[in-house]
Amino acid sequence: MSKRIEKLALAGFRGASKGVEILFDAAKPVTMIFGENGTGKSSIVDALDFVCNKEFGSVAEKSGTTPKEHVVALKQEAKDLKVSLHYDGSVWTGVLDKGAPTVTGPTAPPRVRILRRTQLQKIITAPPAERSKELQAFIVPPKVEAAERALRDCVQSFKGDFDSAARANTQAEDA
């Protein structure tokens, strides 16, 4: 079974002033997060960004904000902020230390790539030849090129076999 996120716990992080634990079903191949505006979807993704990438997430993209201040929940202090990621039996914990995310855990945190709205817009508006370049950071298809090459070879082989059979058929009809 592939590795999955088991739980994400937030305290003092963005809208989680009282703290919240989000359990993920590790048996499911896909997790979808959906909800009305203002229900915490971005906070969940930003928490993953905070622990795994040591980034402030969407807060850093907003002009006029100071990420280290705006990532702390209302009526909380920086020392109260804590994000814990439970992944594949291990736990990584992120805190705000001297205005920057600091993460502790048994190893380096899991890799997370976050595709945000601004990047999606670039992909949508990019010329077709450039779309794949925009997506390369998010999709790692290690065997796709080999599979495409094998498919092209198969098509060429099939075309050769078809042409050969068509010639043989024409010769048989002529005979």
Contacts in CASP RR format, 6 or more apart in sequence:
PFRMAT RR
TARGET T0000
AUTHOR 0000-0000-0000
METHOD contacts of the structure
MODEL  1
MSKRIEKLALAGFRGASKGVEILFDAAKPVTMIFGENGTGKSSIVDALDF
VCNKEFGSVAEKSGTTPKEHVVALKQEAKDLKVSLHYDGSVWTGVLDKGA
PTVTGPTAPPRVRILRRTQLQKIITAPPAERSKELQAFIVPPKVEAAERA
LRDCVQSFKGDFDSAARANTQAEDA
1 26 0 8 1.000
1 27 0 8 1.000
3 87 0 8 1.000
3 88 0 8 1.000
3 110 0 8 1.000
4 24 0 8 1.000
4 26 0 8 1.000
4 28 0 8 1.000
4 87 0 8 1.000
4 88 0 8 1.000
5 24 0 8 1.000
5 26 0 8 1.000
5 31 0 8 1.000
5 48 0 8 1.000
5 85 0 8 1.000
5 86 0 8 1.000
5 87 0 8 1.000
6 23 0 8 1.000
6 24 0 8 1.000
6 26 0 8 1.000
6 86 0 8 1.000
6 87 0 8 1.000
6 88 0 8 1.000
6 89 0 8 1.000
7 21 0 8 1.000
7 22 0 8 1.000
7 23 0 8 1.000
7 24 0 8 1.000
7 84 0 8 1.000
7 85 0 8 1.000
7 86 0 8 1.000
8 21 0 8 1.000
8 22 0 8 1.000
8 24 0 8 1.000
8 44 0 8 1.000
8 47 0 8 1.000
8 48 0 8 1.000
8 83 0 8 1.000
8 84 0 8 1.000
8 85 0 8 1.000
8 86 0 8 1.000
9 19 0 8 1.000
9 20 0 8 1.000
9 21 0 8 1.000
9 22 0 8 1.000
9 82 0 8 1.000
9 83 0 8 1.000
9 84 0 8 1.000
9 86 0 8 1.000
10 16 0 8 1.000
10 19 0 8 1.000
10 20 0 8 1.000
10 21 0 8 1.000
10 22 0 8 1.000
10 43 0 8 1.000
10 47 0 8 1.000
10 82 0 8 1.000
10 83 0 8 1.000
11 19 0 8 1.000
11 80 0 8 1.000
11 81 0 8 1.000
11 82 0 8 1.000
11 83 0 8 1.000
12 19 0 8 1.000
12 72 0 8 1.000
12 73 0 8 1.000
12 76 0 8 1.000
12 80 0 8 1.000
12 81 0 8 1.000
12 82 0 8 1.000
13 43 0 8 1.000
13 46 0 8 1.000
13 47 0 8 1.000
13 50 0 8 1.000
13 71 0 8 1.000
13 72 0 8 1.000
13 73 0 8 1.000
13 81 0 8 1.000
13 82 0 8 1.000
13 83 0 8 1.000
14 40 0 8 1.000
14 42 0 8 1.000
14 43 0 8 1.000
14 46 0 8 1.000
14 47 0 8 1.000
14 59 0 8 1.000
14 71 0 8 1.000
14 73 0 8 1.000
15 40 0 8 1.000
15 43 0 8 1.000
15 73 0 8 1.000
15 74 0 8 1.000
16 43 0 8 1.000
16 73 0 8 1.000
17 73 0 8 1.000
17 74 0 8 1.000
17 75 0 8 1.000
17 76 0 8 1.000
22 44 0 8 1.000
24 31 0 8 1.000
25 31 0 8 1.000
33 41 0 8 1.000
33 44 0 8 1.000
33 45 0 8 1.000
34 41 0 8 1.000
35 41 0 8 1.000
42 58 0 8 1.000
45 57 0 8 1.000
45 58 0 8 1.000
45 114 0 8 1.000
46 56 0 8 1.000
46 57 0 8 1.000
46 58 0 8 1.000
46 59 0 8 1.000
46 71 0 8 1.000
47 83 0 8 1.000
47 85 0 8 1.000
48 85 0 8 1.000
48 112 0 8 1.000
48 114 0 8 1.000
49 55 0 8 1.000
49 56 0 8 1.000
49 57 0 8 1.000
49 112 0 8 1.000
49 114 0 8 1.000
50 56 0 8 1.000
50 57 0 8 1.000
50 71 0 8 1.000
50 83 0 8 1.000
50 94 0 8 1.000
50 101 0 8 1.000
51 83 0 8 1.000
51 84 0 8 1.000
51 85 0 8 1.000
51 92 0 8 1.000
51 93 0 8 1.000
51 94 0 8 1.000
51 101 0 8 1.000
51 103 0 8 1.000
51 109 0 8 1.000
52 85 0 8 1.000
52 92 0 8 1.000
52 109 0 8 1.000
52 110 0 8 1.000
52 111 0 8 1.000
52 112 0 8 1.000
53 109 0 8 1.000
53 112 0 8 1.000
53 114 0 8 1.000
54 100 0 8 1.000
54 101 0 8 1.000
54 102 0 8 1.000
54 103 0 8 1.000
55 101 0 8 1.000
56 67 0 8 1.000
56 68 0 8 1.000
56 70 0 8 1.000
56 71 0 8 1.000
56 101 0 8 1.000
57 67 0 8 1.000
57 114 0 8 1.000
58 116 0 8 1.000
59 65 0 8 1.000
59 67 0 8 1.000
59 70 0 8 1.000
59 71 0 8 1.000
60 67 0 8 1.000
61 116 0 8 1.000
61 118 0 8 1.000
62 70 0 8 1.000
68 78 0 8 1.000
68 96 0 8 1.000
68 99 0 8 1.000
68 100 0 8 1.000
71 81 0 8 1.000
71 96 0 8 1.000
72 78 0 8 1.000
72 80 0 8 1.000
72 81 0 8 1.000
72 96 0 8 1.000
73 80 0 8 1.000
73 81 0 8 1.000
78 96 0 8 1.000
78 99 0 8 1.000
79 96 0 8 1.000
81 95 0 8 1.000
81 96 0 8 1.000
82 93 0 8 1.000
82 94 0 8 1.000
82 95 0 8 1.000
83 93 0 8 1.000
83 94 0 8 1.000
83 95 0 8 1.000
84 91 0 8 1.000
84 92 0 8 1.000
84 93 0 8 1.000
84 94 0 8 1.000
85 91 0 8 1.000
85 92 0 8 1.000
85 93 0 8 1.000
85 109 0 8 1.000
85 110 0 8 1.000
87 110 0 8 1.000
88 110 0 8 1.000
90 105 0 8 1.000
90 106 0 8 1.000
90 107 0 8 1.000
91 105 0 8 1.000
91 106 0 8 1.000
92 103 0 8 1.000
92 104 0 8 1.000
92 105 0 8 1.000
92 106 0 8 1.000
92 109 0 8 1.000
92 110 0 8 1.000
93 103 0 8 1.000
93 104 0 8 1.000
93 105 0 8 1.000
94 101 0 8 1.000
94 102 0 8 1.000
94 103 0 8 1.000
94 104 0 8 1.000
95 101 0 8 1.000
95 102 0 8 1.000
96 102 0 8 1.000
103 109 0 8 1.000
113 137 0 8 1.000
113 138 0 8 1.000
115 138 0 8 1.000
119 134 0 8 1.000
122 134 0 8 1.000
123 131 0 8 1.000
123 134 0 8 1.000
123 135 0 8 1.000
126 133 0 8 1.000
126 134 0 8 1.000
END
